[in-house]
Structure formats: structure tokens, C-alpha cells
Amino acid sequence: MRILERVREQTAPPEGGVKPGFSDEALPHMDAVYRFALRLGQGRESDAHDLVQETFLRAYRSWDTYKRGTECRSWLFTICRNQFLKSASRLSRTQEIPTSQIDADVESLAASAVFSAVQHADPEKEFFDSFVDEEVMAAIDRLPDTFREAVVLSDLEGMGYPQVSEVLGVPVGTVKSRIFRGRRILQEALYEYALEMGYVGPRGQA
């Protein structure tokens, strides 16, 4: 992966060494950070490469602040997301729905009895576990940013609610609500496709 050489070139000091632990703890997560960056940028590969490079450069410069042996992937994802949000191009792609309104809606949903029952059975998770392909990735890329990043971290990267909460900087309850709502949006968007491919049966049938 070319970006690995680019990061190594730019993070190595003149004497040829690197900060202790960076290669062992940070660099193994480069593929995961790239996947996350790719989804944040809605599939734009060139943007993802630039974002990953900037993420690891910033991580290297801040390596002294990282507590060795903790959750490095979450730390890198946080840097990646913060850098994405700060980028100038991000302004032109901001969703029209205010995040505060989205969270108000999903928090209301989280308090409902319906959400309480569904989150334990998690049928949406089973739905997405049954297939992951280009059609699903395209549908994920079309999600509003607030839901997309939560679904990506949870369902594509396999992070638990506390880890997603740490990366996004929101309470665990909000994370659960965003994931729940994001999956529901995806389920509706992908229903016809899943029906055609035989992943699900027609509505109303057992």
C-alpha cells in the first residue's frame, strides 16, 4: 500500500528511527483507518488516502500523549474523524438536518418500549450480517453522516458501544440510537435489492 510508505517516510526522523511503539501499535491499524476514512468520504478513494496520511501524521506528532497499551484503533479513528470534520471540503457536504435535531429524534426513540425490545434481539444486525457487498456499501455511503459513522464503526469495524461512544464523543445511549436508526434506514433502502437477491422474503410472509 503506497500510503504506508508515505506515512513511514514522513514520520521517520532524520536519524532514521521512529518513536517507540508507533510502528507496533499504530501502523497495524492502517487498513482499518483507511476503511473508516473511505466511508466517511462516501467512497472517494483519493480523499481517503489523504485523510489516512494526515491521520497518521497527526498521530505520530501526538504519540507522546497516547497511553501505550490502550485502545489504539479507537484513538486513531477519533483523530481521523476529527480531521475529516475539520477539512474545508467537509463544509460543502454537510447534511441539511442539524445533528441536534437528529439526536433529539433518536433519543426519543431510544426511550420507547419498541426500541428497548428490539435492541436486545437486534434483528437489523442479523439482516446486515447476511450480506455485505457493493450495493450495501453504496447504501451506507448515502446515509446521513451522523448515522453512517456510527453504523460503520459498529457493523463494519466491529466496535462495541463504548468504543463507538469514545470515537464519536457522544453517550452510549446516543450511539445505540444512531445505530438503530441507521440500520432501519438501510433496511428500507436495501429491501427491494435483498428481495431480488433472495436474502429476505416478501413482507407479510412468514
Accessible surface in RSA format (square Angstrom, percent):
REM  Atomic radii and reference values for relative SASA: ProtOr
REM  Chains: A
REM  Algorithm: Lee & Richards
REM  Probe-radius: 1.40
REM  Slices: 20
REM RES _ NUM      All-atoms   Total-Side   Main-Chain    Non-polar    All polar
REM                ABS   REL    ABS   REL    ABS   REL    ABS   REL    ABS   REL
RES MET A   1    97.97  50.7  42.20  27.9  55.76 132.8  48.97  41.6  49.00  64.9
RES ARG A   2   203.12  85.3 196.61 100.2   6.52  15.5  68.83  94.1 134.29  81.4
RES ILE A   3     0.24   0.1   0.00   0.0   0.24   0.6   0.00   0.0   0.24   0.7
RES LEU A   4    43.33  24.1  43.33  31.0   0.00   0.0  43.33  30.4   0.00   0.0
RES GLU A   5    91.52  52.5  90.24  68.3   1.28   3.1  49.65  96.0  41.87  34.2
RES ARG A   6    88.62  37.2  88.29  45.0   0.33   0.8  36.29  49.6  52.33  31.7
RES VAL A   7     0.02   0.0   0.02   0.0   0.00   0.0   0.02   0.0   0.00   0.0
RES ARG A   8   121.99  51.2 119.60  61.0   2.39   5.7  41.79  57.1  80.20  48.6
RES GLU A   9   129.88  74.6 104.90  79.4  24.98  59.5  45.85  88.7  84.02  68.6
RES GLN A  10   100.38  56.1  67.51  49.3  32.87  78.3  31.22  66.5  69.15  52.4
RES THR A  11     4.63   3.3   2.86   2.9   1.77   4.2   1.20   1.6   3.43   5.2
RES ALA A  12    41.54  38.2  24.01  37.1  17.53  39.9  24.33  34.3  17.21  45.6
RES PRO A  13    38.70  28.2  27.27  24.9  11.43  41.6  34.93  28.8   3.78  23.5
RES PRO A  14   142.86 104.1  99.84  91.0  43.03 156.4 114.28  94.4  28.58 177.6
RES GLU A  15   143.42  82.3  99.98  75.6  43.45 103.4  67.24 130.1  76.18  62.2
RES GLY A  16    58.35  72.0   0.00   N/A  58.35  72.0  30.63  84.1  27.72  62.1
RES GLY A  17    35.22  43.4   0.00   N/A  35.22  43.4  33.71  92.5   1.51   3.4
RES VAL A  18    66.30  43.6  45.38  41.1  20.92  50.4  46.96  40.8  19.34  52.4
RES LYS A  19    54.22  26.5  51.03  31.3   3.19   7.6  41.45  37.3  12.77  13.6
RES PRO A  20   106.03  77.3  94.35  86.0  11.68  42.5 104.24  86.1   1.79  11.1
RES GLY A  21    12.80  15.8   0.00   N/A  12.80  15.8   1.08   3.0  11.71  26.2
RES PHE A  22     1.29   0.6   1.29   0.8   0.00   0.0   1.29   0.8   0.00   0.0
RES SER A  23    47.75  40.4  40.12  53.5   7.63  17.6  29.29  62.4  18.46  25.9
RES ASP A  24   114.20  80.0  95.12  94.7  19.07  45.1  26.18  61.6  88.02  87.8
RES GLU A  25    36.42  20.9  31.11  23.5   5.31  12.7  25.96  50.2  10.46   8.5
RES ALA A  26     0.00   0.0   0.00   0.0   0.00   0.0   0.00   0.0   0.00   0.0
RES LEU A  27    16.53   9.2   9.99   7.1   6.54  16.4  10.19   7.2   6.34  17.1
RES PRO A  28    90.69  66.1  52.33  47.7  38.36 139.4  65.07  53.7  25.62 159.2
RES HIS A  29    52.16  28.5  50.93  35.4   1.23   3.1  31.36  32.3  20.80  24.2
RES MET A  30     7.20   3.7   7.09   4.7   0.12   0.3   5.90   5.0   1.31   1.7
RES ASP A  31    86.88  60.9  85.04  84.6   1.84   4.3  23.45  55.2  63.42  63.3
RES ALA A  32     9.27   8.5   8.17  12.6   1.09   2.5   8.17  11.5   1.09   2.9
RES VAL A  33     0.00   0.0   0.00   0.0   0.00   0.0   0.00   0.0   0.00   0.0
RES TYR A  34    35.42  16.5  35.42  20.2   0.00   0.0  28.14  21.1   7.28   9.0
RES ARG A  35   115.22  48.4 114.76  58.5   0.46   1.1  60.75  83.0  54.48  33.0
RES PHE A  36     0.45   0.2   0.45   0.3   0.00   0.0   0.45   0.3   0.00   0.0
RES ALA A  37     0.59   0.5   0.00   0.0   0.59   1.3   0.00   0.0   0.59   1.6
RES LEU A  38    30.29  16.9  30.29  21.7   0.00   0.0  30.29  21.3   0.00   0.0
RES ARG A  39    24.94  10.5  24.94  12.7   0.00   0.0   2.78   3.8  22.16  13.4
RES LEU A  40     5.84   3.3   4.61   3.3   1.23   3.1   4.91   3.5   0.92   2.5
RES GLY A  41     2.51   3.1   0.00   N/A   2.51   3.1   2.51   6.9   0.00   0.0
RES GLN A  42    57.49  32.2  41.09  30.0  16.41  39.1   7.78  16.6  49.71  37.7
RES GLY A  43    29.04  35.8   0.00   N/A  29.04  35.8  10.67  29.3  18.37  41.1
RES ARG A  44    80.25  33.7  74.09  37.8   6.16  14.7  57.84  79.1  22.41  13.6
RES GLU A  45   111.26  63.9 106.55  80.6   4.71  11.2  24.26  46.9  87.00  71.0
RES SER A  46    81.19  68.6  69.51  92.8  11.69  26.9  52.51 111.8  28.69  40.2
RES ASP A  47    55.29  38.7  50.02  49.8   5.28  12.5  17.51  41.2  37.78  37.7
RES ALA A  48     0.58   0.5   0.00   0.0   0.58   1.3   0.53   0.8   0.04   0.1
RES HIS A  49    52.92  28.9  52.92  36.8   0.00   0.0  32.21  33.2  20.71  24.1
RES ASP A  50    83.52  58.5  77.95  77.6   5.58  13.2  28.26  66.5  55.27  55.1
RES LEU A  51    18.86  10.5  14.87  10.6   3.99  10.0  18.61  13.1   0.25   0.7
RES VAL A  52     0.00   0.0   0.00   0.0   0.00   0.0   0.00   0.0   0.00   0.0
RES GLN A  53    20.32  11.4  20.32  14.9   0.00   0.0   5.25  11.2  15.07  11.4
RES GLU A  54    47.88  27.5  47.25  35.7   0.63   1.5  13.65  26.4  34.23  28.0
RES THR A  55     0.00   0.0   0.00   0.0   0.00   0.0   0.00   0.0   0.00   0.0
RES PHE A  56     0.00   0.0   0.00   0.0   0.00   0.0   0.00   0.0   0.00   0.0
RES LEU A  57    16.11   9.0  15.64  11.2   0.47   1.2  15.77  11.1   0.34   0.9
RES ARG A  58    93.51  39.3  92.21  47.0   1.30   3.1  17.15  23.4  76.37  46.3
RES ALA A  59     0.00   0.0   0.00   0.0   0.00   0.0   0.00   0.0   0.00   0.0
RES TYR A  60    24.25  11.3  24.25  13.8   0.00   0.0  21.52  16.2   2.73   3.4
RES ARG A  61   152.92  64.2 128.48  65.5  24.44  58.2  62.25  85.1  90.67  55.0
RES SER A  62    43.84  37.0  40.06  53.5   3.78   8.7  13.36  28.5  30.47  42.7
RES TRP A  63     9.35   3.8   6.76   3.3   2.58   6.1   5.33   2.8   4.02   6.5
RES ASP A  64   124.21  87.0  89.93  89.5  34.28  81.1  37.42  88.1  86.79  86.6
RES THR A  65   110.11  78.3  75.31  76.3  34.80  82.9  75.28 101.1  34.83  52.7
RES TYR A  66    15.69   7.3   3.72   2.1  11.97  31.2   6.05   4.5   9.65  11.9
RES LYS A  67   157.43  76.8 147.14  90.3  10.29  24.5  97.57  87.8  59.86  63.8
RES ARG A  68   129.06  54.2 109.05  55.6  20.01  47.6  47.04  64.3  82.02  49.7
RES GLY A  69    69.01  85.1   0.00   N/A  69.01  85.1  35.02  96.1  33.98  76.1
RES THR A  70    66.51  47.3  46.38  47.0  20.13  48.0  49.81  66.9  16.69  25.2
RES GLU A  71    70.53  40.5  58.82  44.5  11.71  27.9  25.01  48.4  45.52  37.2
RES CYS A  72     6.19   4.7   3.91   4.4   2.28   5.4   3.91   9.9   2.28   2.5
RES ARG A  73    43.99  18.5  43.99  22.4   0.01   0.0   6.77   9.2  37.23  22.6
RES SER A  74     0.00   0.0   0.00   0.0   0.00   0.0   0.00   0.0   0.00   0.0
RES TRP A  75    48.21  19.3  46.65  22.6   1.56   3.7  31.60  16.8  16.61  26.9
RES LEU A  76     0.00   0.0   0.00   0.0   0.00   0.0   0.00   0.0   0.00   0.0
RES PHE A  77     0.00   0.0   0.00   0.0   0.00   0.0   0.00   0.0   0.00   0.0
RES THR A  78    35.18  25.0  35.16  35.6   0.02   0.0  33.22  44.6   1.95   3.0
RES ILE A  79    27.57  15.7  25.51  19.0   2.06   5.0  26.98  19.4   0.60   1.6
RES CYS A  80     0.00   0.0   0.00   0.0   0.00   0.0   0.00   0.0   0.00   0.0
RES ARG A  81    33.91  14.2  33.91  17.3   0.00   0.0   0.10   0.1  33.81  20.5
RES ASN A  82    61.35  42.3  59.88  57.9   1.47   3.5  12.03  28.9  49.33  47.7
RES GLN A  83    28.90  16.2  27.77  20.3   1.13   2.7   2.04   4.3  26.85  20.4
RES PHE A  84    13.76   6.9  13.31   8.2   0.45   1.2  13.76   8.3   0.00   0.0
RES LEU A  85    70.97  39.5  54.37  38.9  16.60  41.7  54.56  38.3  16.41  44.2
RES LYS A  86   151.46  73.9 118.83  72.9  32.63  77.7  80.27  72.2  71.19  75.8
RES SER A  87    34.32  29.0  25.85  34.5   8.47  19.5  32.38  69.0   1.94   2.7
RES ALA A  88    86.19  79.3  67.42 104.0  18.77  42.7  71.30 100.4  14.89  39.4
RES SER A  89    55.99  47.3  45.61  60.9  10.38  23.9  41.31  88.0  14.69  20.6
RES ARG A  90    25.44  10.7  25.44  13.0   0.00   0.0   6.23   8.5  19.21  11.6
RES LEU A  91   142.56  79.4 125.32  89.7  17.24  43.3 125.57  88.2  16.99  45.7
RES SER A  92    99.14  83.8  57.79  77.1  41.36  95.3  56.49 120.3  42.66  59.8
RES ARG A  93    62.40  26.2  48.24  24.6  14.15  33.7  37.38  51.1  25.02  15.2
RES THR A  94    80.62  57.3  61.64  62.5  18.98  45.2  54.21  72.8  26.41  39.9
RES GLN A  95    65.14  36.4  54.11  39.5  11.03  26.3  10.99  23.4  54.15  41.1
RES GLU A  96   171.27  98.3 140.41 106.2  30.86  73.5  63.12 122.1 108.16  88.3
RES ILE A  97    90.88  51.7  83.59  62.3   7.29  17.6  85.89  61.9   4.99  13.5
RES PRO A  98    80.30  58.5  69.09  63.0  11.21  40.8  80.30  66.3   0.00   0.0
RES THR A  99    71.22  50.7  65.58  66.5   5.64  13.4  37.17  49.9  34.05  51.5
RES SER A 100    86.60  73.2  70.16  93.6  16.44  37.9  55.88 119.0  30.72  43.0
RES GLN A 101    89.33  50.0  86.73  63.4   2.60   6.2  29.14  62.0  60.19  45.7
RES ILE A 102     8.43   4.8   7.28   5.4   1.15   2.8   8.43   6.1   0.00   0.0
RES ASP A 103    27.72  19.4  27.65  27.5   0.07   0.2  14.41  33.9  13.31  13.3
RES ALA A 104    57.31  52.7  40.43  62.4  16.88  38.4  49.73  70.0   7.58  20.1
RES ASP A 105    80.58  56.4  71.16  70.8   9.42  22.3  28.35  66.7  52.23  52.1
RES VAL A 106     3.52   2.3   2.87   2.6   0.65   1.6   3.52   3.1   0.00   0.0
RES GLU A 107    68.29  39.2  62.38  47.2   5.91  14.1  38.95  75.3  29.34  24.0
RES SER A 108    78.84  66.6  62.50  83.4  16.33  37.6  33.08  70.5  45.75  64.1
RES LEU A 109    53.14  29.6  47.88  34.3   5.26  13.2  52.66  37.0   0.47   1.3
RES ALA A 110    26.01  23.9  12.07  18.6  13.93  31.7  12.07  17.0  13.93  36.9
RES ALA A 111    92.17  84.7  51.52  79.5  40.65  92.5  63.24  89.1  28.93  76.6
RES SER A 112    37.82  32.0  27.65  36.9  10.16  23.4  37.19  79.2   0.63   0.9
RES ALA A 113    86.31  79.4  68.53 105.8  17.78  40.5  74.96 105.6  11.36  30.1
RES VAL A 114    94.66  62.3  89.74  81.2   4.92  11.9  94.66  82.2   0.00   0.0
RES PHE A 115     6.00   3.0   6.00   3.7   0.00   0.0   6.00   3.6   0.00   0.0
RES SER A 116    51.25  43.3  50.94  68.0   0.31   0.7  19.80  42.2  31.46  44.1
RES ALA A 117    68.16  62.7  50.11  77.3  18.05  41.1  59.53  83.8   8.63  22.9
RES VAL A 118    26.01  17.1  23.79  21.5   2.22   5.3  26.01  22.6   0.00   0.0
RES GLN A 119    52.14  29.2  34.03  24.9  18.10  43.1  12.12  25.8  40.02  30.4
RES HIS A 120   148.08  80.9 116.47  81.0  31.61  80.9  84.41  87.0  63.67  74.1
RES ALA A 121    70.44  64.8  47.41  73.2  23.03  52.4  58.96  83.0  11.48  30.4
RES ASP A 122    34.29  24.0  34.07  33.9   0.22   0.5  13.32  31.3  20.98  20.9
RES PRO A 123    59.06  43.0  53.57  48.8   5.49  19.9  54.68  45.1   4.37  27.2
RES GLU A 124     5.01   2.9   5.01   3.8   0.00   0.0   0.21   0.4   4.81   3.9
RES LYS A 125    56.96  27.8  56.96  34.9   0.00   0.0  31.32  28.2  25.63  27.3
RES GLU A 126   118.27  67.9 109.54  82.9   8.72  20.8  42.01  81.3  76.26  62.3
RES PHE A 127    18.80   9.4  10.73   6.6   8.07  21.0  18.32  11.1   0.48   1.4
RES PHE A 128    12.82   6.4  11.83   7.3   1.00   2.6  11.93   7.2   0.89   2.6
RES ASP A 129    94.42  66.1  63.14  62.8  31.28  74.0  28.10  66.1  66.33  66.1
RES SER A 130    63.89  54.0  30.71  41.0  33.18  76.4  40.29  85.8  23.60  33.1
RES PHE A 131    11.98   6.0   3.69   2.3   8.29  21.6  11.98   7.3   0.00   0.0
RES VAL A 132    89.62  59.0  58.92  53.3  30.70  74.0  58.92  51.2  30.70  83.3
RES ASP A 133    49.71  34.8  39.27  39.1  10.44  24.7  40.78  96.0   8.93   8.9
RES GLU A 134   152.69  87.7 146.29 110.7   6.39  15.2  61.75 119.4  90.94  74.2
RES GLU A 135    73.13  42.0  69.02  52.2   4.10   9.8   5.73  11.1  67.40  55.0
RES VAL A 136     2.80   1.8   2.80   2.5   0.00   0.0   2.80   2.4   0.00   0.0
RES MET A 137    38.52  19.9  38.52  25.5   0.00   0.0  28.39  24.1  10.13  13.4
RES ALA A 138    40.16  36.9  33.68  52.0   6.48  14.7  38.89  54.8   1.27   3.4
RES ALA A 139     3.23   3.0   0.02   0.0   3.21   7.3   0.43   0.6   2.80   7.4
RES ILE A 140     3.86   2.2   3.86   2.9   0.00   0.0   3.86   2.8   0.00   0.0
RES ASP A 141    18.03  12.6  17.27  17.2   0.76   1.8   7.92  18.6  10.11  10.1
RES ARG A 142   153.80  64.6 126.82  64.6  26.99  64.3  74.69 102.1  79.12  47.9
RES LEU A 143     3.55   2.0   1.94   1.4   1.62   4.1   3.36   2.4   0.20   0.5
RES PRO A 144    25.13  18.3  24.87  22.7   0.26   0.9  25.12  20.7   0.01   0.1
RES ASP A 145    18.27  12.8  17.34  17.3   0.94   2.2  13.03  30.7   5.24   5.2
RES THR A 146    12.30   8.8  10.19  10.3   2.11   5.0   2.05   2.8  10.25  15.5
RES PHE A 147    11.65   5.8  11.65   7.2   0.00   0.0  11.65   7.1   0.00   0.0
RES ARG A 148     3.84   1.6   3.84   2.0   0.00   0.0   0.70   1.0   3.14   1.9
RES GLU A 149    11.45   6.6  10.61   8.0   0.84   2.0   1.36   2.6  10.08   8.2
RES ALA A 150     0.00   0.0   0.00   0.0   0.00   0.0   0.00   0.0   0.00   0.0
RES VAL A 151     1.58   1.0   1.58   1.4   0.00   0.0   1.58   1.4   0.00   0.0
RES VAL A 152     1.24   0.8   1.24   1.1   0.00   0.0   1.24   1.1   0.00   0.0
RES LEU A 153     0.00   0.0   0.00   0.0   0.00   0.0   0.00   0.0   0.00   0.0
RES SER A 154    11.11   9.4   7.22   9.6   3.89   9.0   0.00   0.0  11.11  15.6
RES ASP A 155    30.44  21.3   7.45   7.4  22.99  54.4   7.56  17.8  22.87  22.8
RES LEU A 156    55.25  30.8  27.03  19.3  28.22  70.9  29.30  20.6  25.95  69.8
RES GLU A 157    12.60   7.2   1.06   0.8  11.53  27.5   3.58   6.9   9.02   7.4
RES GLY A 158    61.63  76.0   0.00   N/A  61.63  76.0  32.53  89.3  29.09  65.2
RES MET A 159     6.90   3.6   0.00   0.0   6.90  16.4   0.13   0.1   6.78   9.0
RES GLY A 160    34.11  42.1   0.00   N/A  34.11  42.1  31.70  87.0   2.41   5.4
RES TYR A 161    66.69  31.1  63.93  36.4   2.76   7.2  47.59  35.8  19.10  23.5
RES PRO A 162    94.75  69.1  86.59  78.9   8.16  29.7  88.45  73.0   6.29  39.1
RES GLN A 163    46.39  25.9  46.00  33.6   0.39   0.9  20.34  43.3  26.05  19.8
RES VAL A 164     0.00   0.0   0.00   0.0   0.00   0.0   0.00   0.0   0.00   0.0
RES SER A 165    18.15  15.3  16.21  21.6   1.94   4.5   1.77   3.8  16.37  22.9
RES GLU A 166   101.96  58.5  81.86  61.9  20.10  47.9  41.72  80.7  60.24  49.2
RES VAL A 167     3.29   2.2   0.00   0.0   3.29   7.9   0.00   0.0   3.29   8.9
RES LEU A 168     8.01   4.5   0.00   0.0   8.01  20.1   0.38   0.3   7.63  20.5
RES GLY A 169    66.30  81.8   0.00   N/A  66.30  81.8  35.14  96.4  31.16  69.8
RES VAL A 170    27.99  18.4  21.66  19.6   6.33  15.2  25.60  22.2   2.39   6.5
RES PRO A 171    95.19  69.4  83.98  76.6  11.21  40.7  94.60  78.1   0.59   3.7
RES VAL A 172    55.48  36.5  52.04  47.1   3.44   8.3  52.04  45.2   3.44   9.3
RES GLY A 173    35.01  43.2   0.00   N/A  35.01  43.2  28.94  79.4   6.06  13.6
RES THR A 174    10.25   7.3  10.02  10.2   0.23   0.5   1.51   2.0   8.74  13.2
RES VAL A 175     0.00   0.0   0.00   0.0   0.00   0.0   0.00   0.0   0.00   0.0
RES LYS A 176    63.05  30.8  60.48  37.1   2.58   6.1  11.22  10.1  51.84  55.2
RES SER A 177     0.00   0.0   0.00   0.0   0.00   0.0   0.00   0.0   0.00   0.0
RES ARG A 178     6.24   2.6   6.24   3.2   0.00   0.0   0.00   0.0   6.24   3.8
RES ILE A 179     1.44   0.8   1.44   1.1   0.00   0.0   1.44   1.0   0.00   0.0
RES PHE A 180    14.18   7.1  11.86   7.3   2.32   6.0  13.95   8.5   0.23   0.6
RES ARG A 181   105.32  44.2 105.32  53.7   0.00   0.0   9.08  12.4  96.24  58.3
RES GLY A 182     0.00   0.0   0.00   N/A   0.00   0.0   0.00   0.0   0.00   0.0
RES ARG A 183    11.75   4.9  11.75   6.0   0.00   0.0   0.60   0.8  11.15   6.8
RES ARG A 184    83.37  35.0  82.97  42.3   0.40   1.0  19.52  26.7  63.85  38.7
RES ILE A 185    48.51  27.6  43.69  32.5   4.82  11.6  47.53  34.2   0.98   2.7
RES LEU A 186     1.37   0.8   1.37   1.0   0.00   0.0   1.37   1.0   0.00   0.0
RES GLN A 187    48.62  27.2  48.62  35.5   0.00   0.0   8.23  17.5  40.39  30.6
RES GLU A 188   115.01  66.0 100.07  75.7  14.94  35.6  47.13  91.2  67.88  55.4
RES ALA A 189    60.46  55.6  24.56  37.9  35.91  81.7  37.06  52.2  23.40  62.0
RES LEU A 190     1.57   0.9   1.57   1.1   0.00   0.0   1.57   1.1   0.00   0.0
RES TYR A 191    23.02  10.7  22.96  13.1   0.06   0.2  21.70  16.3   1.32   1.6
RES GLU A 192   118.77  68.2 114.43  86.6   4.34  10.3  63.06 122.0  55.71  45.5
RES TYR A 193    47.42  22.1  42.03  23.9   5.39  14.0  36.51  27.4  10.91  13.5
RES ALA A 194     0.00   0.0   0.00   0.0   0.00   0.0   0.00   0.0   0.00   0.0
RES LEU A 195    58.13  32.4  47.03  33.6  11.11  27.9  47.03  33.0  11.11  29.9
RES GLU A 196   146.36  84.0 109.66  83.0  36.70  87.4  45.23  87.5 101.13  82.6
RES MET A 197   101.65  52.6  72.89  48.2  28.75  68.5  56.12  47.7  45.53  60.3
RES GLY A 198    61.49  75.8   0.00   N/A  61.49  75.8  29.78  81.7  31.72  71.0
RES TYR A 199    85.28  39.8  55.64  31.7  29.64  77.1  35.72  26.8  49.56  61.1
RES VAL A 200    41.94  27.6  27.95  25.3  13.99  33.7  37.22  32.3   4.72  12.8
RES GLY A 201    46.75  57.7   0.00   N/A  46.75  57.7  26.87  73.7  19.88  44.5
RES PRO A 202    60.91  44.4  57.84  52.7   3.07  11.1  58.22  48.1   2.69  16.7
RES ARG A 203   144.62  60.7 114.56  58.4  30.06  71.6  71.63  97.9  72.99  44.2
RES GLY A 204    90.55 111.7   0.00   N/A  90.55 111.7  44.14 121.1  46.41 103.9
RES GLN A 205   127.00  71.0  98.28  71.8  28.73  68.4  34.15  72.7  92.85  70.4
RES ALA A 206   154.95 142.5  71.75 110.7  83.20 189.3 112.55 158.5  42.40 112.3
END  Absolute sums over single chains surface
CHAIN  1 A    10781.0       8411.1       2369.9       5929.0       4852.0
END  Absolute sums over all chains
TOTAL         10781.0       8411.1       2369.9       5929.0       4852.0
